[in-house]
Amino acid sequence: VCAWHPCPSTETALGSSDNLEHRRKDRQVRLAAFGINSILYQRGIYPPETFTRVTHYDLSLLLTTDPKLKSYLTNVVSQLKEWLFECTVQKLVLVITCLETNEVLERWQFDIECDKSAKESSAPREKSIKTIQHEIRSVIRQITATVTFLPLLETPCAFDLLVYTDKDLVVPDKWEESGPQTIDQPEEVRLHSFTTSIHKVNSMVAYKKTESA
Amino acid sequence: RMDLEDDTTILTTLKSFNSFISRPEHPQRLSEHSAGSGILQSQYKRSMELLEAAERVHSKNRYLQLDQEKKQMELSHKRARFELERAASDSARDLEHEVDRNQELLGQIKKLEERAEEVNKKLTEQKEANDALQKNLEGLNKTLEERDDKLGTANQTIRSLKDEIRELRQKIQNQDSKMSAQTLENQELQEKIDLQQRYTHKQGLTLSAQSSCSDHIIKIKELERRLVFQEQDFAIVKTVKSEVARVPDLEKELKRLRDDNAYLRESRENCSLLKEEVEGLRKKLERMEKTKEELINMELEKERLTEKLHAWENLGQSTGLNIRKPEDLSREVIQIQQREIALKEQNYTLNSRSVERSQSELRAELTQQHSKTLEEQKKREAQDALVRRLQKRVLLLTKERDGMRAILESYDSELAPTEYSPQLSKRLREAEDILLKTQSHNAEMEVCLQAELELESLKKQQASATDSNSLLTKEEVTILRQKIEDLERERQRLEEQNNILEMRLERHNLQGDYDPVKTRVLHLKMNPTAIAKQERQQEVEALRQEVTRLRDLVRSLQSGGAVGHSQDDTAIENLRKQMESSELRNQRLKEVFQRKIQEFRTVCYVLTGYQIDITTENQYRLTSVYAEHMDDSLLFKKGSNGSMQLMETEFSKTLGEMVALHLHHQKSIPAFLSAVTLDLFSRQTTV
C-alpha cells in the first residue's frame, strides 16, 4: 500500500499524466521518496515493523505504513515536484536530530543541479525500465552501504526534510524558513552522483563524530 | 655615364655646331643666288635648328654646372659626415669611460658604507657589553654592602652572645661550686643522719635520745628540705647546663661568621681587583678591536697585493714571455714601448706617406679638376661667345626672317594659298613645346637638388634625435617591466587567495552552508522532528507531574499520617485487601485438604487394614492393623514402568511362601496383601 500514483511495470502505461515532463518529475520524485524511506528504515528512525515491502519497477522496495509519516511525505514530495519542475530547487537535505540533546547527528544532503535549458527541450528521452531500476538500485545500495560506517543512533531521534530553494520563490502556506541545521565538526562522506535527463544529483552524508571512536 | 654621354652630346653638338657654322655660309651664298622659297625654308630650318641647338647647349651647360655643384656639395657632405662620426665615436668612448668610472666609484662607496655599518655594530655591542659589566659591578657592590651590614650585625650579635656566654659560664661555675659544696654537705649530713639513727637504735627510747632524735628528726627534715632545694637547684643547673651546652655551637657559629667575614672581605678586595682587571681588559679589548680591524685591512690589502703579485707573476705565463722579475717586465715593457714607438713612427711615416700620397692624389685630382674646370670654363666662355655670336646671328636672322616673312606674306597674300603657313606654324608650335619641356625639366632638376639637400639635413637631425629618444625609452621600458612584474605577483597572490576561498566555499557548501542572498531553506511546519519534540515535551511534563505526585505520596506514607483520599491509596487498599483475602483462602484450602487427606487415610486404614506411608520418593510402607510388632512392615517400590515391587524387609522374609505363591505365581499384589491380613488376623485371634 503506497500513497504514490499507481505505477505499473512499463513506463509507457502511466495513467497519471500525459506530459513527458510530468512523468520525468514523477520518477525523480519517486526516487527521492524511495531514498528517504530507505534512509529512515536503515537508520532505525522508525521501527522496522512499520515498513512493508512493495513492488515497483519489478523491484522490491520498502515503504512506510505509518499514516502520519505517509501524509507528511506526500506533502513534501508534491511540493518538491512542483519546484523541481520549475528548477528552483538547489538541495534536498534530510536531517536527523537527537531528541534528548537537540543536536543534529546526521545530515543527508542531495545537491540538485538543474539544467534549465533542457527544461523546454522536448526531446523525448524515454528511459527503459532497466535504467530506472539501475538508478533506484544504486541509490538504495549506497544508502545501505553507509550503514557500515555510520555510528549507531542509540538515542531516540526524529528527522526533518529541508529544501534549499532560490530566494525569490514564494513560500507556500504550510512551509516556513529554517536554519541550515548543520553539524558541528562533521565527518563528511561523498556518495555516487547520478544523473537523470535534466538533473544531476550529488549526494553526501555528514555525521557527528562519536567520542568513543 | 651621364657625364660621358653629356660629353659626347656636347661634342656632337659642338661638332654639329661647327658644321653648322661652316655650312650656313653656303646657304647664304645660295640664298644670295636663288630666292627660292625652298632655300628660305632650309635657311629657316637651319635657323630654327640653331636656335634649338643653342638652347639645348645652354640647358646642358646649366645642367653641367648644377652637376658640378652637386658633386662639390656631396664631397663636402661626406667630409662633414666623416668628421661628425669621428666626433660621435670619440664622445661615445668618453661616455663609456665616464660610466665605468662612475660605477667603480659607486662600488667603492658601497663597500665603505658597509664597513662603517659593521664598525658601528661592533661599537654598539661593545657599549652593551660595557653596560652589562657595569651593572654586574653595581650588583656586586650592592651585595658587598649588604654583606658588610650583615657582618656588622653579626659581629654585634656575636659580642652580645659572648657576654652572655661569659655570664652563663660564671653562673655555671657558681652553680657547680654550689652543687659540689651542697653534695659534700649532703654526704656529711647523710653520714650524720646514719650516725644519729645508729645512736637512736643503740640508746633506746630515752627522752634525751628522743629529744636528740626529735632534734635529729627536725634536722633531718631541714636537711630534707635543703635536699629538695638542692634538687631544684640541681634541676636549674641542668637547664643551665643544657644552655651552656649550646655554647660550643654558638662558638662554631661565631667561627663560621668570622670566616664568612674574612671571606667577604677578601671577596671585596677581589672585587676591586676584578674591577681593575675588567677595566684593563676593556681597554685591551678596544685596542685589540682596533688591531683586528687593522689586521683585517692589512689582510685585505695583502690579498689584493698577492692577487696583483700573482697577476704580475702570471703575466709571464699569460703573455708567453720569459718574465721572472719585474726587471724583465720593465725590460719587456721598454721593448714593447720602443717597438710601439717604432711602429708609431712607421705608422706616422706611412700615414704621412699615405697622406702625402692622398694629398698628392687629391692635388692631382684637384689640378685635374681645376684643369677640367678651366677647360670647361673656357668651353663655356667659348660657348658663351658662340652663343653671343649665335644670338647676334639669330638677331640678324630674325631680322632677315622678319623681312623674309614680310616678303613671304606679301607673296602669300599675293598667292593666297594656305600651304606653307600652317606647316610653319606647326613647326613653330612644336619648337615652342620642346622649349617648354626643357625648361620644365630644368626646374624639376633644381627642385630635386633642393629636396636632396633638405633630406640630408633632416637625416642629420633625426640621427641626433633618436639617440636621446632611445635613452628615454629604455627608462620607460624598465619602469614598465617592473610594473608588470609587480602586477604579475599580485595576480598570483590573488589567484591563490581566490583558490583558497573557493575551496572554503565548497567545503562550506558541502557542510550545508548557503548564501542567504540567493537561497532559502524551507521545511514544513508540521515536520516529524517538531512533532516528536512536542510529544517529548509533553511526556516530560507528564512524567514530572507524576514524579512530584509520587514524591508527595511517599513522603506522606513515610510520615505515617492519614492517607489522603486519592486514587492510588484506595488502589493500594484494595490490593492489600485482595492479598489478605487470597492468603486466607489459601490457608483455608490447606486446612480443608489436610482434613480430607487425613479422613481418606484413616478410611483406607480401616477398610483395607493397611496404613500406607510414603517414606521416600516412590517407596511405600504398608503396616498392617494386625501387625504383631510395631515395625513389621512391607515395603513397595514403584518402578520406572509403573509396576509395584516388593522390597525385602524383615517382615517380608517371614512371608516367603505367600510371596512366592501370590506374587510370583499368581502375580497379584492385592491377593498377597489380603492373604497377609488374613494370616495376621488368624494369628491374632488365636493368640
Chai-1 contact restraints between the chains, C-beta under 6 A:
chainA,res_idxA,chainB,res_idxB,connection_type,confidence,min_distance_angstrom,max_distance_angstrom,comment,restraint_id
A,Q90,B,T519,contact,1.0,0.0,6.0,A-B,restraint_1
A,T97,B,T529,contact,1.0,0.0,6.0,A-B,restraint_2
A,L99,B,A532,contact,1.0,0.0,6.0,A-B,restraint_3
A,L99,B,R536,contact,1.0,0.0,6.0,A-B,restraint_4
A,A158,B,P528,contact,1.0,0.0,6.0,A-B,restraint_5
A,A158,B,T529,contact,1.0,0.0,6.0,A-B,restraint_6
A,A158,B,A532,contact,1.0,0.0,6.0,A-B,restraint_7
A,F159,B,P528,contact,1.0,0.0,6.0,A-B,restraint_8
A,D160,B,H523,contact,1.0,0.0,6.0,A-B,restraint_9
A,D160,B,N527,contact,1.0,0.0,6.0,A-B,restraint_10
A,D160,B,T529,contact,1.0,0.0,6.0,A-B,restraint_11
A,L162,B,V521,contact,1.0,0.0,6.0,A-B,restraint_12
A,L162,B,H523,contact,1.0,0.0,6.0,A-B,restraint_13
A,V163,B,L522,contact,1.0,0.0,6.0,A-B,restraint_14
A,Y164,B,Y514,contact,1.0,0.0,6.0,A-B,restraint_15
A,Y164,B,T519,contact,1.0,0.0,6.0,A-B,restraint_16
A,Y164,B,V521,contact,1.0,0.0,6.0,A-B,restraint_17
A,T165,B,R520,contact,1.0,0.0,6.0,A-B,restraint_18
A,K167,B,K518,contact,1.0,0.0,6.0,A-B,restraint_19
A,K167,B,R520,contact,1.0,0.0,6.0,A-B,restraint_20
A,K174,B,L524,contact,1.0,0.0,6.0,A-B,restraint_21
A,K174,B,K525,contact,1.0,0.0,6.0,A-B,restraint_22
A,W175,B,L522,contact,1.0,0.0,6.0,A-B,restraint_23
A,W175,B,L524,contact,1.0,0.0,6.0,A-B,restraint_24
A,E176,B,K525,contact,1.0,0.0,6.0,A-B,restraint_25
A,S178,B,V521,contact,1.0,0.0,6.0,A-B,restraint_26
A,S178,B,H523,contact,1.0,0.0,6.0,A-B,restraint_27
A,P180,B,G512,contact,1.0,0.0,6.0,A-B,restraint_28
A,P180,B,Y514,contact,1.0,0.0,6.0,A-B,restraint_29
A,P180,B,V521,contact,1.0,0.0,6.0,A-B,restraint_30
A,T182,B,Q511,contact,1.0,0.0,6.0,A-B,restraint_31
A,T182,B,G512,contact,1.0,0.0,6.0,A-B,restraint_32
A,E188,B,L510,contact,1.0,0.0,6.0,A-B,restraint_33
